[in-house]
Amino acid sequence: MPTRWPERVSWAINDKYHDAPGAHVRIYRQHELEQKVERAGCFLRGSHHAHAFHSPYWWLKCAYGLDNPDAPPVKRYHDFLCHLIEHNPQWARVTERALNPVLGKSLVVYGEKVTPSAAKYGKRSLG
């Protein structure tokens, strides 16, 4: 799921962001998403933020026009992201891991399906 703060920045920069391919129309706070996962019958196993380097890309797209992928800053940053994905340098992994709690574009929540009786007692299902 998208994280609240980076998405709100995108919304503030460009109100058409809601309708852009790859954009999000809903934002949940972490506790709201975790409650939804639990109500769906899952035991929460953990969570983390991810994709910190992707937030500035979307901010640039919002600033230079969502339908303008060839704007030089957008194109350069896109090329930078592709380089990181293709080569996965250690400095980028370390830097992104440090930035994820603040700039991470995605909230990843892990859940494990549990039986109704196990959920009642806060235990995971073993079968």
Long-range contacts (C-beta under 8 A, 24 or more apart in sequence): 1-28, 1-33, 1-106, 1-107, 1-109, 2-27, 2-105, 2-106, 2-107, 3-27, 3-49, 3-104, 3-105, 3-106, 3-107, 4-28, 4-29, 5-102, 6-55, 6-58, 6-59, 6-103, 6-104, 6-105, 7-105, 9-55, 9-59, 10-58, 10-59, 10-62, 13-59, 13-62, 13-63, 14-61, 14-62, 14-63, 14-65, 14-66, 16-66, 17-58, 17-62, 17-66, 20-61, 20-66, 23-58, 23-66, 28-107, 30-107, 30-109, 33-107, 33-109, 34-109, 37-109, 37-111, 38-111, 38-119, 40-111, 41-113, 41-114, 41-116, 41-119, 42-111, 42-112, 42-113, 42-114, 43-111, 43-112, 43-113, 43-114, 43-118, 43-119, 43-122, 43-123, 43-124, 44-109, 44-110, 44-111, 45-110, 45-111, 45-112, 46-109, 46-110, 47-107, 47-108, 47-109, 47-110, 48-100, 48-104, 48-107, 48-108, 49-100, 49-101, 49-104, 49-106, 49-107, 49-108, 50-100, 50-104, 50-105, 50-106, 50-107, 50-108, 51-96, 51-100, 51-104, 51-105, 51-106, 52-96, 52-99, 52-100, 52-102, 52-103, 52-104, 52-105, 53-80, 53-81, 53-84, 53-92, 53-96, 53-99, 53-103, 54-81, 54-105, 54-106, 55-103, 55-104, 55-105, 56-103, 57-81, 58-105
